[in-house]
Amino acid sequence: MFEQYLQNAVDLLRDNPIVAAGIAVTVAAFFYFKPKETFKLVVFCVFIIAVFYCITLFAGTLSTGAKQKDQMIYKTREAAGE
């Protein structure tokens, strides 16, 4: 899921090099003029991405477990002849 969003963003920046250059210049200016605040923002964004990744990973695990549980219930009913 995250990979798809990342790929879409990369495709957008490849198709629009002027926008990509503008974003790069803006980020470079922020790092030059306010490095401490920009570093804090980058760390915060990485933290949010890590939390989002863990939540989606955990949600995927739960859905897989529930699906397997449902399959086992049906298999047990078939074995019992119900």
N, C-alpha and C positions, 0 to 999 in steps of 0.2 A: 504494500500500500504506500509506504513512505517512498519507496524506490520510484513509483509511478509519478508522484508529485515532484520528486527531484528531477526525474527525466523530463517532465513537462517544463520545469523552470529552465533547465539547461537548453532545451530546444527553443524556448522563447528568447533566451539571450543570444543563441547562435543566429536566430533569424533576424534579430534586431541589434546589430553591433553598436549602434549609437546609444541605445538605452543601456547596454552592458558597460560601455565606456563611461557613461554618466554615473552609473551606480558605482563603478570602480573609483572614479575621481571623488565622489562624495564620501565614500568609505575612507579613502586615503586622507582626505581633508579632516574628517573626524578624528582619525588616528593621529594626525599631525598636531591639530589644535587642541584636542581634548583627549589625550591618550588614556587617562585614568578612567574617565567616565565611559569611553568607548570599550575599553577592556572589560569593565563591569557589565556592560550591555551584552557583549559577546559571551561572557561566561554565563550570564542569565539565560540567553537564548540556547546555549548548548545544554544547560540544565533542563529547560522546558522541553527540548527535543528528546533528551534522554528519558524524561518522565513519560512523555507521549509514547515513545517507543516501548517502554516497559508496560504501559497500560494496554497498548494494542497487542503486545505479545501475550500478556496475561489473558486478555479477552479471547484471543485465538485458542489458547490452551483450554479455557473453560468451554468454549463451543465444541471443540474436538472431543473433550471428555463427555459432554452431554450427548453428543451424537453417538459415541461408542456405547454409552449406557443404554440408549434407546435400542440400538442394534442388539445388544445382549438380551434385553427384555424380550424382544421378538423371537430371538433364537431359542430362549428358554421356553417360551410358550409353544413354539413349533415342536420342540423336543418332548414336551409334556403332552402334546396332542390336543391342545386347546384351539 
